[in-house]
Amino acid sequence: MSPLRGAGPVGGSDDGSDDGNDDGSDDEAGGYDVAWLDLRADADDRARSDALLADLGNALRPGVTAADPPGDHVLDLGCGTGAMARWCLDRFGPRATDTVVTLVDPDGRLLEVARSRLAAAPGRVLTTVAAGCDDLARLLADPPEGRRVDAVVASALLDVVPAASVVHLARAVAGAGVPLLAALTVTGTVRLDPQHPWDEVAAAAVARTARRDGAAGPGAAGLLVDAATAQGCRAVARSTPWHLDPARDGALVAAWWEGYAAAARHGARTPEERTALDVWAADHRSALERGALVVQVGHDDVLVLPGHAARSRLSAFLSTSVPDVDRNADVGGTADA
Ligand SMILES: C[S@@+](CC[C@H](N)C(=O)[O-])C[C@H]1O[C@@H](n2cnc3c(N)ncnc32)[C@H](O)[C@@H]1O
């Protein structure tokens, strides 16, 4: 595994030749460390698009039929510690109490953490499922406890799974007619202040590292938009960057930086480039140690509305006021982050 995992860091080897994750953010099995997911949770909560979540709410079922239990069934895919489900429930208002959540992640250890944490949230955990993206079509066709899934949500997931899995997600939700809100997909755009002449070279090296890992990497949100649109869905994207301030987010900046610098080194094309990136890293690290490194990390949130979900449930304002694809690519200029 390369030293880059999703929106966050894991340490890499200094020589760029192994796949070590030595900053403690992964456990032995290669899973995500709870401490890392907790460290980023506040920045994630600030960044995700409330506007797209509201649009998702407008696309959910308006009421219940005799055959349906009350409330929505939300499936959190790649749930980790359940931060995305909790974020949704916190914003669902009164409807949250009737909402049930299915937690899905390949990592059974994280599923247990998520289940226990959501016990205190409004809403109820219906079940946990040890599964991944490629199981989504099956889960939607044969849903937990036979209860139709009303929405799939995910956060910080698309860029860490293979591109084929992103396409599978689009096909699965399109086939089942279920909306999908995929938040916080890394875009690869990073702004460091103070700037450095090697920042762009470093960003390209980080992107190479992500691709070497077999992950969809930067571009995964665009891939979802394209794949969903090809399936006849509406897809709306919003720029949702982290805005990290050293005074408020010092620990997160430091942890993120170590992983980012390691990923850049790992992605160097030549020994000379690696040496130059070492200088680049040392310069930024000295700003970091002075508490002076301000960071923006680009993410996109994408809402996918399958054709018949859009027709049956989409509110009039959404169909008239939001373009099919509205990408605010400037991570510094997001309107709703
Ligand atoms: C960066 S963490 C994000 C966790 C959580 N969604 C959050 O926002 O805090 C990525 C999560 O995706 C899970 N994951 C890894 N590969 C996956 C796959 N192929 N399908 C679904 N989830 C996967 C990991 O176990 C981890 O919980």
The ligand as an ORCA input file, in Angstrom:
! r2SCAN-3c Opt
* xyz 0 1
  C     -11.236      7.550      4.726
  S     -12.218      6.324      5.504
  C     -13.758      7.182      5.627
  C     -14.646      6.644      6.708
  C     -15.944      7.412      6.932
  N     -16.820      7.347      5.785
  C     -15.672      8.851      7.308
  O     -16.064      9.740      6.559
  O     -15.080      9.078      8.368
  C     -12.543      5.157      4.183
  C     -13.441      4.011      4.616
  O     -13.713      3.195      3.473
  C     -13.619      1.838      3.854
  N     -13.324      1.072      2.625
  C     -12.137      0.738      2.107
  N     -12.306      0.067      0.958
  C     -13.631     -0.018      0.736
  C     -14.454     -0.585     -0.277
  N     -13.921     -1.197     -1.336
  N     -15.792     -0.464     -0.168
  C     -16.337      0.180      0.888
  N     -15.621      0.742      1.880
  C     -14.290      0.637      1.803
  C     -12.547      1.801      4.909
  O     -12.613      0.653      5.715
  C     -12.843      3.098      5.663
  O     -13.776      2.883      6.694
*
